[in-house]
Amino acid sequence: MNRRELLTLLCGAATLPLAARAQRPALPVVGFVNGASADVSGDRLRAFRQGLSEAGYIEAQNVTVEYHWLEGQYDRLPALLADLVRRRVAVIAAPIDTPVAIAAKAATATIPIVFGVGEDPVKLGLVASLARPGGNATGINVLNQEVYAKRLALLHELVPKAVHVAVLVGPVNATNADTVLQEMQEAARGIGLQLHALTARTSREIDAAFATLVRERPDALFVMGDNLFTSRRVQLAMLAARDRIPAAYANRETVAAGGLMSYGTNLVESFHQVGVYTGNILKGTDPADLPVVQSTKFEFVINLQTAKLLGMDVPPMLLALADEVIE
């Protein structure tokens, strides 16, 4: 073998790994979009990843997940979804975020969507039916209407003399606030409560809403489930404590931050289900054939420190009912 042939052979061998790498197929991309902030979602993200792994998908090994946290800034959503659709991601995952699910459905009729929503996904136009979604979207329904009635009843048991209850509505529910309140009114009338709604779409509007509450002096506050409120949970808990307003929230994170009580869907379970369905779709299952799941786990949390700060005695029966008591 002459010198030229040897160099040719060596150069060819050296380029083989590069060629092999160049031919390796790109990993499928999941566009994960949520209106909350990443700092409250540790357990939920672990559950999402666990769901993916149960379907055989591990991040950075055989799937790439792009995380997009809106932190309540839903004006960023159209441009973000347009980019995901343009790049033809494999799946759009929208766990527990109705505005994202609706916007994603409007943005694409072909890219699979796995959602988590609080309202009936059929009425929202996301699926044809719960059993046979029939399109490019499926997911989990966290049953907000049923949860609202139960949370309202627990708040009334905690504050039995309450009559006037303010309802704080965020950007997630702002467009259908009247419908949501109408659905809550029946439960409220049954236990002698009168509801009055306030809307807050930003941190400043939360401050303004509490200024209104100070003037109106409701007996209690019912905070709707909203990613803005989850992101601003410390602000909400501090304002409610400052103004001595007993308040009920949608999730335990706000109670852990100093809120009085929460009752709502176990969101860890919901994120897990979104992960499972995302993995199933990556394996080739058609979302049209994956039935919409309904939540089965709910959690009731009480913060005894906050109750004492407000001068409240928590009935032993409620303490016995609570899934967690923060002391």
MOSULFEN-V897320 format. One record per pair of residues at least 24 apart in sequence whose C-alpha atoms are under 10 Angstrom apart, sorted by the first residue. I is the first residue (numbers start at 1). GAP is how many residues later the second one is. Records with the same first field share a line. If there is no record, write none. Layout:
BEGIN
I: GAP, GAP
END
This chain:
BEGIN
26: 36, 37, 38
27: 32, 33, 34, 35, 36, 37, 38, 63
28: 34, 35, 36, 37, 60, 61, 62, 63, 254
29: 30, 33, 34, 35, 36, 37, 55, 58, 59, 60, 61, 62, 63, 253
30: 29, 33, 34, 35, 36, 37, 54, 58, 59, 60, 61, 62, 63, 82, 83, 248, 249, 252
31: 33, 34, 35, 36, 37, 49, 50, 53, 54, 57, 58, 59, 60, 61, 62, 63, 82
32: 33, 34, 35, 36, 37, 52, 59, 60, 61, 62, 63, 82
33: 33, 34, 35, 36, 37, 44, 47, 48, 59, 60, 61, 62, 63, 64, 67, 68, 71, 82
34: 33, 34, 35, 36, 37, 38, 40, 43, 59, 60, 61, 62, 63, 64, 65, 66, 67, 193
35: 33, 34, 35, 36, 37, 38, 39, 41, 42, 59, 60, 61, 62, 63, 64, 65, 137, 191, 192, 193, 195, 196
36: 32, 33, 34, 35, 36, 37, 60, 61, 190, 191, 192, 193, 194, 195, 196
37: 31, 32, 33, 34, 35, 190, 191, 193, 194, 195
38: 29, 30, 31, 32, 33, 193
39: 30, 192
40: 190, 191, 193, 213, 214
41: 212, 226, 227, 230
42: 226
43: 224, 225, 226, 228, 229
44: 51, 222, 223, 224, 225, 226, 227, 228
45: 223, 226, 227, 230
46: 222, 225, 226, 229
47: 220, 221, 222, 223, 224, 225, 226, 227, 228, 229
48: 45, 47, 220, 221, 222, 223, 224, 225, 226, 227, 228, 229, 230, 231
49: 222, 223, 225, 226, 227, 230
50: 221, 222, 223, 225, 226
51: 218, 220, 221, 222, 223, 224, 225, 226, 227, 228, 229
52: 220, 221, 222, 223, 224, 225, 226, 227, 228, 230
53: 222, 223, 226
54: 218, 221, 222, 223, 225, 226
55: 220, 221, 222, 223, 224, 225, 226, 227, 228
56: 220, 223, 224, 226, 227
57: 218, 219, 221, 222, 223, 225, 226
58: 221
63: 27, 216, 219
64: 25, 26
65: 24, 26, 27, 28
66: 26, 27
67: 26
70: 30, 157, 158, 161
71: 156, 157, 158, 159, 160, 161
72: 98, 99, 100, 129, 130, 131, 154, 155, 156, 157, 158, 159, 160
73: 98, 128, 129, 154, 155
74: 25, 26, 97, 98, 127, 154
77: 26, 27
78: 25, 26, 28, 29
80: 24
81: 24, 25, 26, 27
82: 25, 26
84: 24, 27
85: 24, 25, 26
90: 188, 191, 192
91: 45, 46, 187, 188, 190, 191
92: 45, 186
93: 44, 46, 178, 181, 182, 184, 185
94: 45, 177, 180
95: 44, 45, 172, 175, 176, 177, 178, 179, 180
96: 43, 44, 45, 46, 129, 130, 131, 171, 174, 175, 178
97: 75, 129, 130
98: 26, 43, 74, 75, 128
99: 72, 73, 74, 76
100: 72
101: 25, 36, 37, 38
102: 24
104: 33
105: 30, 31, 32
108: 28
109: 26, 27, 28
110: 25, 26, 27
111: 24, 25, 26, 176
112: 24, 25, 26, 166, 169, 170, 174, 175, 176
113: 24, 25, 26, 161, 164, 165, 168, 174
114: 24, 25, 26, 159, 160, 161, 162, 163, 164, 167, 173, 178
115: 24, 25, 26, 155, 156, 158, 159, 162, 163, 177
116: 24, 25, 26, 151, 154, 155, 157, 158, 176, 177, 178, 179
117: 24, 25, 26, 27, 153, 177
118: 24, 25, 26, 27, 28, 29, 107, 147, 176, 177
119: 24, 25, 26, 27, 61
120: 24, 25
121: 171
122: 170
127: 161, 164, 165
128: 160
129: 159, 162, 163
130: 160, 161, 162, 163, 164
131: 157, 158, 159, 160, 161, 162
132: 155, 156, 157, 158, 159, 160
133: 153, 154, 155, 156, 157, 158, 159
134: 152, 153, 154, 155, 156, 157
135: 151, 152, 153, 154
136: 150, 151, 152, 153
137: 149, 150, 151, 152, 153, 154, 155
138: 136, 139, 140, 148, 149, 150, 151, 152, 153, 154, 155
139: 131, 132, 134, 135, 136, 137, 138, 139, 148, 151, 152, 153, 154, 155
140: 129, 130, 131, 133, 134, 137, 151, 152, 153, 154, 155
141: 124, 129, 151, 152, 153, 154, 155
142: 122, 123, 124, 125, 127, 128, 151, 152, 153, 154, 155, 156
143: 121, 122, 151, 152, 153
144: 36, 80, 81, 106, 120, 121, 151
145: 35, 36, 38, 39
146: 37, 38, 41, 118
147: 103, 116, 117, 118, 151
148: 32, 33, 35, 36, 39, 74, 75, 76, 77, 101, 102, 115, 116
149: 34, 35, 36, 37, 38, 39
150: 37, 113, 114
151: 71, 97, 98, 99, 110, 111, 112, 113, 149
152: 32, 35, 36, 39, 41, 69, 70, 96, 97, 111
153: 34, 35, 37, 38, 40
154: 94, 107, 108, 109, 146, 164, 167
155: 65, 66, 67, 91, 92, 93, 94, 105, 106, 107, 108
156: 32, 35, 36, 37, 63, 64, 92
157: 34, 157, 158, 160, 161
158: 62, 88, 89, 90, 102, 103, 144, 149, 154, 155, 156, 157, 160
159: 60, 61, 87, 88, 153, 154, 155, 156
160: 31, 32, 59
161: 31, 32, 58, 59
162: 29, 30, 31, 32, 56, 57, 58, 59, 84
163: 25, 26, 28, 29, 30, 31, 32, 55, 56, 57
164: 28, 29, 30, 31, 32, 52, 53, 54, 55, 56, 57
165: 28, 29, 30, 31, 32, 52, 53, 54, 55, 56, 57, 81, 82
166: 28, 29, 30, 31, 32, 47, 50, 51, 52, 53, 54, 55, 56, 57, 81
167: 28, 29, 30, 31, 32, 51, 53, 54, 55, 56, 57, 80, 81
168: 28, 29, 30, 31, 32, 38, 41, 42, 53, 54, 55, 56, 57, 58, 61, 81
169: 28, 29, 30, 31, 32, 37, 53, 54, 55, 56, 57, 60
170: 28, 29, 30, 31, 32, 35, 36, 53, 54, 55, 56, 57, 58, 59
171: 28, 29, 30, 31, 55, 56, 57, 58
172: 29, 52, 53, 54, 55, 56, 57
173: 26, 28, 51, 52, 53
174: 24, 25, 26, 27, 52
177: 47
180: 44
193: 26
194: 24
195: 25, 26, 27
196: 25, 26
197: 24, 25, 26
198: 25
200: 28, 29
201: 25, 27, 28
202: 26, 27, 30
203: 25, 26, 28, 29, 32, 33
206: 26, 29, 30, 33
207: 28, 29, 32
210: 26, 29, 30, 33, 35
211: 28, 32
213: 27, 30, 32
214: 26, 29, 30, 31
217: 26, 27, 28
218: 27, 28
219: 25, 26, 27, 28
220: 24, 25, 26, 27, 28
221: 24, 25, 26, 27, 28
222: 24, 25, 26, 27, 28, 40
223: 24, 25, 26, 27, 39
224: 24, 25, 26, 27
225: 24, 25, 26, 39
226: 24, 25
229: 25
230: 24
233: 24, 25, 26
234: 24, 25
235: 24
237: 69
240: 66, 70
241: 65, 66, 68, 69
242: 67, 68
243: 67
244: 62, 63, 65, 66, 67
245: 65
246: 60, 61, 64, 66
248: 53, 54
249: 52
250: 49, 50, 51
251: 47, 48, 49, 50
252: 47, 48, 49, 50, 51, 72, 74
253: 48
254: 47, 49
255: 46, 47, 48, 49, 51, 70, 71
256: 45, 46, 47, 69, 70, 71
257: 46, 49
258: 44, 45, 46, 47, 48, 49, 68
259: 42, 43, 44, 45, 46, 47, 48
260: 41, 42, 43, 44, 45, 46, 47, 48, 49, 50, 66
261: 39, 40, 41, 42, 43, 45, 46, 61, 64, 65
262: 37, 38, 39, 40, 41, 60
263: 35, 36, 37, 38, 39, 59, 60
264: 33, 34, 35, 36, 37
265: 30, 31, 32, 33, 34, 35
266: 29, 30, 31, 32, 33, 34
267: 28, 30, 31, 32
268: 29
269: 26, 27, 28, 29
270: 24, 25, 26, 27
298: 25
299: 24, 25
300: 24, 25
301: 24, 25
302: 24, 25
303: 24
END
